[in-house]
Amino acid sequence: MGTLAANDLKTKGISAVEARLKTDEEVIISVRGRDRYVIMDLEKYNKLREYELAMALQEAKDDVATGRFVTESVADHMRRISDDV
């Protein structure tokens, strides 16, 4: 994973990012010496989102399988979540 200083991005523009993405899958943007952002190809980003959604679905299925869920009316649900706030 390559790193690009925010100042280089500012002066060289997107061409600096494109050059880094030719050799690395992601480019880290550092701001004042601290890694802050990641730039990646949109196709890879979409794939990561798919994995994230698949993981959330599996967690929900696991919750149902182990009984970690609540069945309640809308009014009870609203009361419960408003008490949490």
C-alpha positions in Angstrom: 0.0 0.0 0.0 1.6 3.2 -1.1 1.5 6.5 0.8 0.9 9.9 -0.7 1.3 13.2 1.2 -1.7 15.5 1.0 0.6 18.2 -0.3 1.6 16.0 -3.2 -2.0 15.4 -4.0 -2.6 19.1 -3.8 0.2 20.0 -6.2 0.1 17.0 -8.6 -3.5 16.2 -8.5 -5.2 13.0 -9.4 -2.3 12.0 -11.6 -0.3 11.3 -8.5 -3.0 9.0 -7.2 -3.3 7.2 -10.6 0.4 6.7 -10.7 0.4 5.0 -7.2 -2.6 2.9 -8.1 -0.7 1.4 -11.0 1.5 -0.4 -8.5 -0.6 -0.6 -5.3 -4.2 -1.6 -4.7 -4.7 1.3 -2.2 -3.1 4.6 -1.7 -3.0 6.1 1.8 -3.2 9.9 2.0 -1.2 11.3 4.9 -2.0 14.7 6.3 0.8 16.4 8.3 2.5 13.1 8.6 -0.5 11.1 9.8 -2.3 8.5 7.7 -5.9 9.8 7.3 -7.5 8.5 4.1 -7.4 5.6 1.7 -8.1 5.8 -2.0 -8.8 2.7 -4.0 -10.3 1.6 -7.3 -14.1 1.8 -7.3 -14.4 -1.9 -8.2 -12.4 -2.9 -5.2 -14.5 -0.6 -2.9 -17.7 -2.1 -4.2 -16.4 -5.6 -3.5 -15.5 -4.6 0.1 -19.0 -3.2 0.5 -20.4 -6.6 -0.7 -18.2 -8.4 1.9 -19.4 -6.0 4.6 -23.1 -6.6 3.8 -22.5 -10.4 3.6 -20.9 -10.3 7.0 -23.8 -8.2 8.5 -26.3 -10.7 7.0 -24.4 -13.6 8.6 -24.3 -11.8 11.9 -28.0 -11.3 11.8 -28.6 -15.0 10.9 -26.3 -16.0 13.8 -28.3 -13.7 16.2 -31.6 -15.4 15.1 -30.1 -18.9 15.4 -28.9 -18.2 19.0 -32.0 -16.3 20.1 -30.4 -12.9 20.4 -33.4 -10.9 19.2 -36.5 -9.2 20.6 -40.1 -9.6 19.3 -42.2 -6.6 20.4 -44.8 -4.1 19.2 -43.8 -0.9 17.5 -44.9 1.0 20.6 -42.8 -1.2 22.9 -39.8 -0.9 20.6 -40.1 2.9 20.5 -40.3 3.0 24.3 -37.3 0.8 24.6 -35.1 2.7 22.2 -36.1 6.1 23.6 -35.2 4.9 27.1 -31.7 4.1 25.8 -31.2 7.7 24.6 
